[in-house]
Amino acid sequence: MAIALDSNVLIDVLGRPTEHTPHAVETLNAALTRGALIICPIVAAETSLYFASAEETEDTFKRMQIRLSPFGWRDLHLAGRIFLEYRKLSAKPRERVVADFLVAAHAFHHADELITRDRGFYRHYFPKLKITHVGPDPK
């Protein structure tokens, strides 16, 4: 079983501690017992600012047992199609960029679930993608 990670969960672990950090650490540790953790190149790029070099980035993710999984053509096509739908249907100014759709499309094709704090967006545009929310359930 593969479990994809969104950038926000890793930022909660790698960045300055916040109220989300304990939930993120707990969720990642539990996920490791269920399957292999993967990230797509977008997530790797978005979290690279926490490291001084590419080597440090790679070493840290290896220690965390997180594998970089490349994009395939299916991922790119799906992300593009759904991003186009989003642009056509969104009445308000765009809040999302194509990178968000790439993360979800990659998870859809390469993982059994996506761990994120951003479940509403992903559930709306990728309803068949299993989402694991990090943090307490909203009231």
N, C-alpha and C positions, 0 to 999 in steps of 0.2 A: 504494500500500500504506500502510495506517495502522498505527501501532504505539502501543499504549496503555502508559502508565507508571503504576506503583503509587507510592504516597506514600513508601514506604521507600527507593526508589531516589533520588528527588529529595531526600529528607532527607539521604541520604548525600552529596549534592553541595552542598546549600545550608547544611547545618548544620556543626557542628564536625567537622573531619576525623577519620575513624576508619579502621580496617583495611579497611572496605568502600568508602571513597571512591575509591581508584584504580580498582577494578573497576567502580564505578558510572559514573565519567567515561568510561572506555574503552567500556563497553557503550552509553552514550548516544551517543557519537561514532560508533560503528559503526552504530547504529540510524539515525542521520541520513542515512547513505549509502544506506540501504535503503528509507526511506519517511518519511512525515509523522508527527511525534510528537504525540500527543493525550493530554489528561487529562480526566477527568470532574470535575464540580463537587465531589465528595467529596475528591478528591486536591487540588484547588485550595484548598479550605477547610483541609485538614489541613496544607498547606505554607504557608499564609498567615501563620503566626506568625513566619516568617523575614523579613517585610517590614513597613515602617512604615505603608504605606497600600495601598489597592486599586490605585492607579495604579502604585506601585512593583512590586507583584505582577504586574500585567499587562505592564508594560515589561520586566521580567526574563524572563518566560516568552516574550515576543515575541523578545527577544534570543537566547534559548535555542532558538528555533524550535519552541516547544511551543504548540499550539492548544487552547483550551478547547472541549470538545465537550459539548453539553447532553444531558441524559437524555431518552429517549423513553419512551412508555408501555410498550413491550415490555421495556425494561431494568428498569423498576420492577416490572412483573409477574413477570418471571423471578427477580429478586432476592428478592422476597417469597415466591414458591413454594419456592425452594431454601432460604431461611432457615427457613421452616416445617418443611421436611424435616429440616434440621439440628437444630432444637429438639426434634423428635419422636424423632430417633435418637440424640441425644447423651446418654450415660449420665452423663458427668461435668459439673461446672458449666460453664456457657457461657463460652467463651473468645472467641467471635466476636460481633460486633455486625452489624446489618443493613448498615452502611456497607461492610464487607468484601465482602458479597454484591453490593452496588450497583456497586462498582469492577469486579468480575468480569463481572457481567451487561452493563455498559456496554461493556467490552472485547470480550465475546463478540459483541455486535451491531454494533459500530462499528470494530473493528480486526481485523487479521490475527494479532496476537499481543499478549501482555501481558508487559512486563518487570517483574520483581519479585524480591525475595529470599525470598518466602514461597510457594514453589512447591508444597509438599505440600498445603496447604489448598486452593489453587486447583485443583490436579489432581484432588483427591478429589471436590470438588463441581461442578467444571466440566471434565469429562474431555475435551470436544471443543475446549476453548480452548487454543490453542498458548501455552505458557509459555516464556519465556526467563529463565533464572536468572542473577542477577548474583552474581559471586564465584566462588571456586574450587569445584570439585565436592567434595561431602563425601566423606570416605573411608569 
